[in-house]
Amino acid sequence: MNTLEKLLDIIHGGHVTILFQPIVSTVEQQIVGYEALSRGPSNSPLHSPLVLFAAARQYGKLTELEMLCRHKAVEAFSRQRLPGKLFLNVSPESLLEQQHYPGRTLTMLESVGMAPERVVIELTEQAPIDNFGLLYSALHHYRDMGFSIALDDLGAGYSSLRLWSELHPEFVKIDRHFIDGIHQDRVKREFVGSIMDMAKASRAHVIAEGIELPEELEVLQDMGVDWVQGYLLGRPEAHPSACQKTIREKLESCDQRLTDEPGLHSLLINVESVRHDETVKNVLARFHQQASLNSLAVVDDENRPVGTVHGYQLAQAMLRPFAQEVQHRRPISQLMETECLVVDIQQSLQRISRMLTSRARQRLDEDFIIVSDGRYLGLGRVIDVLRQITELKIRQARHANPLTLLPGNVPIHECLGRLLSNQQEAYLCYVDLDGFKPFNDIYGYGKGDEVLLGLAQILRDICDPRCDFVGHIGGDDFMLVLRSADWRDRLLLLDQRFQNFSRHFYRPEHLSQAGFGAPDRDGRWRRHDLLNISVGVLHLPATGHGITDPAELAERASHAKHEAKKIRGFSLICERLEKVAASTPGAAVCGV
């Protein structure tokens, strides 16, 4: 049997398997949808989706194959009663084929009682697209029927940016190449940051796919990416076993931040919810009685949010002809919005702010729902979040170093205080440049500032954004708080990267001589080595050290730094805090 015969056998016999991979909201900590993925028979050379769909494309059977996969996906999704939206992969060229018949997908949904608003048409571009006009018309036909549009693999396709600008999809999925190792790649972070900026302008919702490491997830959360997909949170399965509790546990296990930002308690507004079976008439009465209400949360019998209703929109709906006669006795669940924002009260202000500003369709005049363990507590106002985060940013800027914009002495002191109050183990690293003053004397303060800016960026890059901290004490003195298991390797990498970075600042003769002549602190002219880094490390155990003052921690780290500076070249001295019974810290060279 040749390839065409095998392909026809698969299509006519319906021999495809549908797998579902969850798409998760990190802020709401729940599954918001599933992507349907197709596979050929396991014992067939056409098992791989890449090979299967390439063969269908080659023999002009792409539409037939996609319709088969779409039918099976809709049927399985409905039968298993999976939550959220169903993302269906569609090749743009199949929409342009002559044998493509519009309306078949809507018929499939009607046969299982599923609304088109729950389906996202996900464009998977595998070949160049020439007829943008026809594709535009085809996709708007889907949109007019109630479907949403997603652009898959952004950054990997032939014309994905043009598709984005012309089609205005509701969802944009970032190609997994830009997610893989994003915590270690500044260029990938810049790319994703640019995508987030464009998404805000086009009001698209960003989805990051291919997440496999907790570090990748943490960086994306920091950047404001809320919806994520990948093996870390769930593999493709024919019968997905992932439940909300499992997803929540996985997300919580990935969240190991050094900071102890307060939750959303200060934003909580105590507004009584309405039950899902409450009549529209009674809900309208609530709004009339409390004119200050902007919205109300709708909850189920277990006090879990299932939607929200906005006073203004509800009042406008009641102005339509015969609306009161038709709607007044109906349950509010028939008029509520199901796509409401729900956040846990333990979420940090920073995270909820990032999520709100990246949520393309969240209006500033809307409220959001605050829950605890999934149960309704009250409402929060978007404007209050932005007000508090603005105040926080102003405070951070006030205490940041003016050159590097890294946290200055006040935030450093607060960070050390959190370590003590939370009883967290850490390595306090006092970083200092050897020979920086003579370098300034010879090369000028402009070059000196460039060195400090470069060093600051290297320090940022070697830190683990999940749990480490970097601050700028002043001048050429920096403070790292490392909680990464590989803290020693990170400091060795610091030296390696700094030496590579600093080489281009020196004159050729100074490089060849590995040093230069300059006055010392007493004004005497002498030879100085090229710039080197000295690191004094203080190992802070979680408990048993007896220290309660952050200033004492900083002093101990400074002492280790002075010891390190006695060693020529790159040096790293580690002092360990002994138990309370010991009067002085023990010192040991950890590595050079």
N, C-alpha and C positions, 0 to 999 in steps of 0.2 A: 504494500500500500504506500503510494507516494504521499508527499506532504499535502497536496490538495485534497486527496481522498481522505486523509486523516482529519484534515480541517473540516471537511464537509460532514464527516461522521460525527465530529464533536458538535457541530452546529445543529444538525438534524436530530441527533440523539439527545441533545441538551446535556452533554457530558462536561459541564463546567462546575467548579466548586466556588462558592462565595464565602469569603472571609470578611470579618468585620474588625477594624482596629479603632479603639476609642479615641475621641478628641476630647481633651479635658480643659476645663477652666481652672487655673491655679488659684484664682481669687475666690471663686465660688466653691472650689474644691469638690467638683462634681463633673460627671460626664455630660457633655453638651451635644454630643453627636458621635456618629460612626462613619468612617469611610469604608465603602464596599470595595473589596479587592477580589479580582477573579483569577482562578487558576485552571489550567487544563487537567486532564486525567493524570494521576500520579505516575502511571507506568508509560506515559507517552512522551516523545521528544518535544511535544508542544505543551508540556506542563508549565513551563515558565511563562508568565504573562508577557514578557518582552518578546519571546519567540512566537507565542500564540498570536498576539496582535500584529506582529510584523508579518506573519504569514497571511493573516486576514487582509492586511493592507496590500500585500503583494498581489493577491488573487482577487481583489475587488469584493471581498466579503466582510469588510469592516463593519458596515451598518448592521448586517445580519448578526454578527457575533456580539456587537455591543447591545443590541436589543435583547438578545438572549440573556446576557449577563445582567442587564438592567431589570428584566422581568424577574429573574431569580433573586436578585438583591432586594427588590421591593417586597416580594412574597416572603422571603426569610426575615426581613426586618420587621414586617408587620406581624408575622406568626410568632416571633420571639418577643414582641412588644418591647423592643429596645427603646431607650429614652433618647430624647434630643432629636437632632436633624440627621438625615441620611444624605451623605455625600456620594454622588454617582459620577464616576469618571466617564467623560465623553471626549472623543477626539474631535477637534474642530473640523478636520477633513471629512468626517462622517456626516457632519451637518451639511456639508456642501455636495455630497453625493446625490445623484439624481434619484436613487431608490430610497432616499430618506423621506419618510412620511411623517409630517408633524401631527401631534395630537396623540400618538400612541402611548407616550409616557403618562399623560394625564389619564388615559383610559385604564392603564395598569393600576394607578393609584385609586381610581374610583372603584375598581373591582375588589380592593381590600379595605376600602373605607378610610383612606389616608389623604390628608390635605396636602396640596402642593406646597404650602408654606413650610412644610417640614422637610422639603427636598432641596438640595443644593446641586446644581449642575456644575461639575468640576472639570474645567477644560484641561486636558493633558496634551500638550503640544509636542509631537514627535517629528513633525515635518514642517517645512516653511509654508506659510499661508499667503496666498496671492490675492484672493478675493475678500478683502476686509468688509466691503459693503454687504455682500451676501451673508457673511458670518454675523455681522452686526444685526441684520434683519432677523436671522434665525434665533439669535440669543434673546433679542427683545420680544420675540414671539413667546419664548419660554417665560420671560419675566412678566409679560402681560397675563399669563395664566397663573402667576403667583409663585413661580420658582425663583430661587436666588441663584446668583452666579458666583463661582469661585475660580480664580486663576491659579493653577497648580504650578509647582516647581519654578517660582519666580527667580530669575537669574540664570536659569539653565536653558530656557527655550530659545527659539530663533527670533521671536519678536514679542516677547512677553511684556516689555515695557510699553510697546505700542498698543498691545491688546489692553493693557491696564488703562492707558490714557483714553482709548476710544470706547471701551466697553463699560467702564466704571463698575467693575464687579463689587459685590457686597463683601466678598472674602478674598484674601490674597495669601497663598501658602508659600513660604520661603523655602527654596530648595535645600535639601538636607546637607549639601556641600558646605553651605554657609553656617550651618549649625554645628557640624562636626568639629570639635575642638575649639569652639568659639571662646571658651574661657582662657585659652592660651594664644589667641590670634587677634591682635588689635585691628587688623584690616577687616576681618569678618565682623567684628563688633561695629566698625564704622559703616560697613555695608548694611547691616541690620538696622542701625540707627537711621540711616538714610531712608530705608524702607518705611520705618515708623513715621518719619516726617512726611513722606509722600502719602502714607495711609491717612494721616490726619487731614491732609489737604483734600483728598478724594473721598473721605468718609468711608474707607474700607476697613474691614476687621482683619487683622493680621493673625495668621496661624503658623507656628513654627513646627516643622515636621522633622523626624529623624533624630529625636532626642534620646540618647542612650546613657548619658552620665549625669549624676546629680549636679556636677559643676556647670554643665551646659544649661541645665534648667535654672539654676540660681542666677546666672548672668542674664538670661532672657527675662526672668522675672524682674530683675533690677532695671532692665531696659523698658519695662512696661508691656512686654508680650504676655498676654493673658491666656490665650488658647494655644495649647501645645499637643503634640502627638509624637509617639515614638515608643521603642521597646521598653524604655524605663518605666512607662506608665501602663503599657499593655501591648501585647503582641497580637497580630491578626489571628482570629479564631473563627471557626464556623459557628460556634455557640459561645459567645463571649461570657466569661465567668466573672469578669471584673465588676465589682459592685461599688457603690458610692463610698462605703466604709473602707474598702481596700484602697481606693484611689486616695482618700483622705489620709490614710496611714502612710502611703508612699510619699505624698507631698510633705507631710509633717516630718518624716524621717530625713528628707532632703534639706529641711530648713534648720540650719545649725548656726545661726547668726551670732556674732559676738555682741552686737548691740541688744539692749533690752528696751526697745522702743515701747511706749505704752500702747495699749489697744485703742479701741474707738469709743471708750466709755464717755469721754468728754463730748462726743458728738451725738450721743444717743438722745433721741426725742421720744418721750413716752406717749405714743399714739396708739390707742386701742385698734386692733385689726378688725376686719370683717370676715365672717365665714363665707366659704365658697357658695353656700346655698342661700345666703341672704338675698332678699329681693332687691331689685334695682331701685324700687321706690324707697326702701329703708336706707339704702346707701346714699341716695340723693338727699334724704333728710339729714343724714350725718353731716354732709357738706354744708347744708343750709344752716345748721345749728352752730357749726364751727367754721366761720368764714376764713380763718387763717390756714385751714387745711389745704395743702396742695395736692396730696394724694393719700391713698389708704392701701395698706397691704391686705391681700386676700389670702387666707390660710385654709388648710384642710382640717379634717377632724382631729389631727394630731398636732395642730398648731404649727404646721410647717408651711412656709410661704409657697403659694402656687401661682401668684400673679399680683398685679397691682392695678389700681384704677385711679385715673386722674380726674379731679373735680371738674376742671374746665372742659376737657374732652367729653366727659359724661354729660355735662350740661348741654354742650353743643349737639350731641347725638339726640338728646331729648327734644330739640327744637324742630327736628324733621317732621314732616306730615305724618300723623297717626303714630308717632313714636311712643308717646305715653300710653296709648291704648294697647300697643303691641308689646312694649318692653317692661312696663312697670312691675308686672308680677313675675317676670322671668328671674332666674338666679343671676347674681352678678358675675358668676363664672363665665357666662356667655358673652359678656362685654369687656371683661378684664384683659389686660395685656399680659401674656405669659412670659415674654422675654424681658423680665425685670432684673435689676441688679441686686444680688443677694450676697452679703459679705459677713464673715464671722467677726464677732466683737474683738477677738484676739488679734486680728490682722493689724499690722503696723500702719501708722499714718502715712509713712513713705510709700508703702506698697499700694494702699488704696488710692493714693494720689496718682501714682504712675499708671495704675489701671484706668482711672477715670479719664486722665488726659489722653490716653491711647484708645479709649473706647469711642469709636467714631460716631456712634449713634446715641451716645448719652448726652442729653442736653443739660446745660448748667442750671436750668430752672427746675430740674427734676430731683426727686428724692430717691434714696436707695434704702433697701431693707437690711437691717442688722439682726443677725441671729446668734444663738449660742447653741452649739451641738445640733444645728439644723433647725432649731425651734425659734419662733419669732420673739424678738425682744422689743423692737421699736424701729423708728425711721432715722435716717441721717440725711443732711442736706449737702449737696455737692458743693455749694458755695462756702459752707463752713469748712469743708476739707481743704479747699483751695486757700481760704483765708489762713488756716493754721499752718499749712505747708509754706505759704509765703512768709509768714512770721518766722518759721524755722529756717528757711533759706536766708533770710536777712540776718538772722543770728549767726548762722554758719559763716556767711560772708564777712561779718564783723570780726569773727575770730579766726579767719583764715590767713595764712601767710600771704602777703600782698604780691610776692613774686611767683611762687609756685601754685598758689591757691589751695594748697594742702591744709588740712586742719592744723591750727596753731596750738599754742600752749594750753588754752582753756579747754578745747576738745580733747587734747591729749590727757590732761588731768582728769577729765570726766571719764574717759575710756579706762584709765587705770583704776578709777574709783569703781566702775562697773565690774571690773575683774575681781576686785576685793569683795564687793557686796554679793556678787553671784557665785563666789568661790569657784572661779574658773582657772584651770591650769593654762599657762601661756609662757612664751619666751619673749621677754622685753629686750629689744635690740637697739642700742644706741649707736647710730651710724655717723661717722665723722670722716672728713677728707684730710689726709696728710699732705702738707705742702700747699694748701689752698691759698694762704696769704702771699707767699712768694710768687705763686702762679699769677695772682691778681696784679702784683707789682710789675711783672714782666710783660704779661699779655693784656692787661687792662681789665677794668671791672665789667665791661661789656661781655668779654669772653667768659669771665667768671660767672656772670649770670646765666650764660648759655650752658655752662657746665652744670650749674645747679638745676636748671630746668630739665636737662637731659637726665641727671641723676634722679630727679623726682619722678620722671616718667618710667624709668627702669624700676624704681621701687614699687610703683603702682603695678607694673607688669608682672613682677615676681610674686606679688601677694595673691592669696586665694581670696576672691571677693566674698566668699561665703562666710569666712570667719576671721580674716586678718584685718589689720588696721595700719595705716601709714600716716604719720604726721610730720610737720616741719617745725622744729623747735626754734630755728633761726640760724642765719648764716649758712654754714655748711654742716650743721647738726640736724639729724633726722631721727625720728623714733618709729620703729616698727614694733607691732604687737602681733606675733605669729602664733597661731594655734594649729597650723598645718602639721601633719605628722612628718612631712619631709622638710621641716624648717631649715635644717642644716644645709641640705642641697640647694634650697632657694638662696641662701646667703652666698654659697659658692658660685651660684649662677649670677648673683649680683656683681661679684668681682669680675667674672668673665665678660659680662655684657658692658660693664663700665669701662674696662680696659679697651675693648673694641670700639666703644663710642668715643672715648677721649683721645684716641690716637690722632684724629684729624685736626685737633687743636694745636698740636706742637709744630714747631719749625723743624725742618729735616735734620739740622745739626743736633737739636735737642733729642730727637728720636734716636739718632745713631749713638749718642752719648748716654742715653737712658737717664738724662737729667739736664739741669741748667743752672747757671749761676744767678744768684739774687741775694739781696740783703736779708739777714735773719731778723728776729724780733729786736735784737740789740743794735741793728744797723750795720752789722759786720757782713761783708760780702763773702758768701760761701756757696758751695755746690749743694743743690737740692735734687732729690729723686723726682721722677715724674709722679703725678697724682696717684695716690693709693687710698684704699678704703680701710679704715679700722672699725671693727664692730665689737662693742661690749655687750654681751648677752647675759641677762639675768633670768634664770629659770625660776618661775613662780609656780610652786605647787598649788593645788586647789585649796588645801587646808594645812593647818599645823605650823605655819610660818610666823604667826603672831603679829603680822603687820596690818595696820588699819589705815595708815595715812598714805595716799597716793604719792605725795611728795617724797616719802622715804623710798618708795619703789624707784622713782626717777633718779634719786641720789645714788641708789645701789647700782642701777644701770650705768650711770655716769662714771662711777668708780671702775666698773669693768671696762668702760671705754678708755679711760686713762691708762689702764694696764695694757690694753691692746695697742695703744699708740707708742708704747715703749719698744714694740717689735717693728723692725723695718719691713716695708712691703705690706702686702695685704695680711691682716691679722684678725683673728677671731678669738676672743677670750670669753669663756662662759663661767659665771659664778652662780652657784646654786644656793638658794636659801635653805638653811638647815632648820631643824625643828626648834621650837621656842626655847628649849633648854640650852641650845648653843648660843654663844654670845656674838659670834661673827660668822659671816657667810664663808663657805668653802669656795675656793677658786680652782678652776682647772681649764687648761687649754682644750677647747672642743675641736678645733681644726684650723688649719692655716692654708 
